[in-house]
């Protein structure tokens, strides 16, 4: 039986927003296995200067990422969409093991297979050091961003 991950392409504005929020919720789980299941088994990524191919490499990458990026909280926002592609902008906040805080900003381009699994992900990311008092992403780490927590546009990001 083949995997599917609704909503499926071609996307409407509503289904593209659902896809973006689903990705945000998944990444905020900081669970590499869970996140990897929304990608095709042979998915191709470029994340910063790292090239990642397939679910095992995705799991290894995310495991390293979340071991370094502590108290990770992410917000994604739809930028544009077409038939089977979605562009998002995002920001996430985290700190390293020395307590230095960062807000990382970026853009992602996504391409989906007919089954709704992501087959390509290209991410460009920049890190901005911030003081803990400058943090804007405040919610309980045990779950996704609450529906009433402001998004990027509402936060002026």
Secondary structure as GFF3:
##gff-version 3
##sequence-region A 1 157
A	DSSP	alpha_helix	13	28	.	.	.	ID=ss1
A	DSSP	alpha_helix	32	36	.	.	.	ID=ss2
A	DSSP	beta_strand	39	47	.	.	.	ID=ss3
A	DSSP	beta_strand	50	53	.	.	.	ID=ss4
A	DSSP	alpha_helix	55	68	.	.	.	ID=ss5
A	DSSP	beta_strand	70	81	.	.	.	ID=ss6
A	DSSP	beta_strand	85	95	.	.	.	ID=ss7
A	DSSP	beta_strand	101	112	.	.	.	ID=ss8
A	DSSP	beta_strand	118	130	.	.	.	ID=ss9
A	DSSP	three_ten_helix	132	134	.	.	.	ID=ss10
###
